[in-house]
Amino acid sequence: MAPECQPGTPPLLQVTLTEASGRFTVRTFTVAVSGGTPCPGWRRTGHLATPRTEHVATVLPSGKVLVVGGAVFPRDKAELYDPDTGTRSATGSLNVARRELVATALPDGRVLVTNTFGTQAEVYSTETGTWTPTGSLPAPLGLHVGSVLPSGRVLVLGGAGRGTEVYDPDTGTWALGADMVWPRTGPTVSVLPSGEILVTGGTGEGVPVLASTELYRSP
């Protein structure tokens, strides 16, 4: 029989055993099929090692997911989720405990982490599983977002003002970038096929919710 698929569970296959002549059924049972396409729907997987909220999760080049920080102590712990096994494992701890943080995957596979209302940044190495402090931001940002530019540098913006800051992963240093047209907190940022950066929404000075958008082209 064709595999029976129940949402949220592995595919099921009904197996029937008969005696040699095929005239009598000896046994019928159902087994879970492994290695096939998972059934549609939700299914359980491994729990976090540490309960978290206000944390970030980043998919690494290996396919594993790096989960970092959060509002529940200890905030400096990080862990890896393996989608092939559905299990979690500990990895190197942050140098600075963080919540409301931003994680940006760098082109070389490392992960840059910056913090709301802080200037300290650090980088996670997928090769060693360790965190290394890197250059501090020129000025603390509020609820900001980060995006990798076509050049490989990282643009962070949206911390209540117009200012932007740019991180160079080759030198580990930050520089002030061009000011935005509108001051905004907590916008979204998208890299367009043209290489331009589209920034939308957020909140502004005296404006609960912004409808304004703007485009940025890096030098």
N, C-alpha and C positions, 0 to 999 in steps of 0.2 A: 504493500500500500504506500501511497505517497505520504511524506512526512506531514503530520498534523501540527499546525503552528498556533500556539496560544499566546496572546499578548503578554509580555513581561516574563516569559519563560523560554528556555531553550526549545528548539524544534523537537517534536516527539515523533517517534517512528514505531508503528505497531508491527511486531514480529510474530509470525505464526509458524510453529514447528509441527510437521506431520510425519507419520511413519512412512517407510520407504515406498509403499504403493500409492501414497497420497490420498488414501481413502479416509484416514482417521486423523483428527487433530490431536496432537500430543499436548501442546501447550501454546497459549497466546499471551504475550506480555508486551509492555511498552517500554522503550528505552529513550533516553535523551540523546539527540544527535550532536556530536561535537565536531568542531571544525567547519561547520556550515555557516550560512548567513543567519545572524540572530533574527528572532521574530520581531515584528514591529511592537512598539509600546515600551513601557518603562520596566526595568528590572533592577533588583538590588545589586549592589557591589560593595567592595570593602569600605568600612567606616574610616573616617579621619582618625588619626592618632590623637589629635587635640581638637576639642570643639572650637569652632571659629565663627566670627562674624566680622564684617569690615576688613576682610582679608582679600588677597588677590590670587588668581590661579593662571599660570602661563604654560602653554604647550611648548615643550622643548623639541629640538630637531629629532631626538630619539623616539618621539611619540609619547614619552612620559609627561606628566603634568606636575609642575612645581607649584606648591601651595605655600604661601608665606604670610606671616603676620596675622593681625586681627585684634579685636577689642578684648578678648578673653585671655588672661594670663595662662602660660607664658607667651608673650607677644614676639619673642625673638626666635621661636622655633619654626623650622621649615620641614616639609616632607614631600615625598615623591609618590605619585600614583602611577601604577603600571597597568594600562588598559588591557594588556594581554593576559594578566593573571588576576586583575581586580584587587590587587593588594597594595598596601601603603608601606613605605619605608622611610626612616628618618634620614635627613641629610644635614649638611652643616648649618649651624645656627647663625642668624644675623648678628652683626656687631652692635646694632642698635635696635631695641625693641620698637616695633612699629604698628600703627593702625592707620586706617584711611590712607593707605599707601598706593603708589602707582608702580607697576612693573612693566618694563618695555623690553621685548625680546630683540637683542642686537643681531645684526647680520652674521656675526661670527659664532652665534650659538649661545653667547652669554646672556645674562638677564640683568638689566639695570633697574634698581629700585630707588625711588625717591619718596619723600614723606610729606604729607600735608603739614604746613606751618613749620617746616624744618629745612635746614640747608644741607644736612649730611646725606650723602648718597653712597651706595655700595653696589658691587657687581658680583653676581653668582657665576662660578665656573662650572660648566657641565662636565668638564674633564676631571676636576678634582673634588667637586661637591662642596666647595668652600666659598665663603664670602670675603671680598676684599674691599676695604674703603677706597673710594675714588674721590675726585675733586668735589668740593662743596659748591652748591649752587650760589650764584652771586647774591641772591636775595631769597628769603623764604617765600614760598607760594602757598596759597590756600588750597581749595579743592581744584586741583589742576589735572591735566591729561597729558599724555606723552605719545609721540608718533615718530617713527623712523623716517627720515627724509631720503630721497633718492641717493644722496651722497653717502648714506650710512650714518650720518650724525642724527642725534635725537633732539627733536623740538618739544619743549614743554611749555604749556600756556594755560591760562584760565584761572589764575589764582586771585581773582577779584579785580585786578588791574588790567592795563593794556599790555604790560610787559611780557616778553617771551625770553626764554633762555635756551641755549643750544649746547648740547654735550657732544664732544668729540671722543669716540671710543678708542681712537688710536693714541691719543695723548692723555686721556683721562681728565680733561679740563673742560670747564664751562665758559661760555661767553654770552653776553647779552645779545638778544636778537632784535629784530625790528618790532616796534610796537604795533599792536592790533588797532583796527579802526575803532572798535568798541571795547570798553572794559567788560569782562564777563567772568563769572565763576561757574565751574562745573559744566562746560560745554561738551560737545562731542567733536572729534576730529577724525577726518577720513582722508586717506591718500588716494587721489584720483589717478586714472591711467596716464594722464598728462604729466604727472609728477607734482602737480599743485596740491596744496593742502586745503581742504574744505572744513571750515569751522562753523558749527551751527549752535544756536540757542544758548542756554545757560541763564544765569541771572545777572543783572547789571546794577549800576548805581541808581537806586530808587525805583528799579523796575523789577517786579516779582519774577517775571518770565520774559525772556527775550525771543523775538521772532527773527532777529537779524542774523545774517550769515555773511561770511567773508572768505576770500581766497588768499592763499599765500604761496608765492613761488620762491623757493630758496635760491640764493646766488649760485 
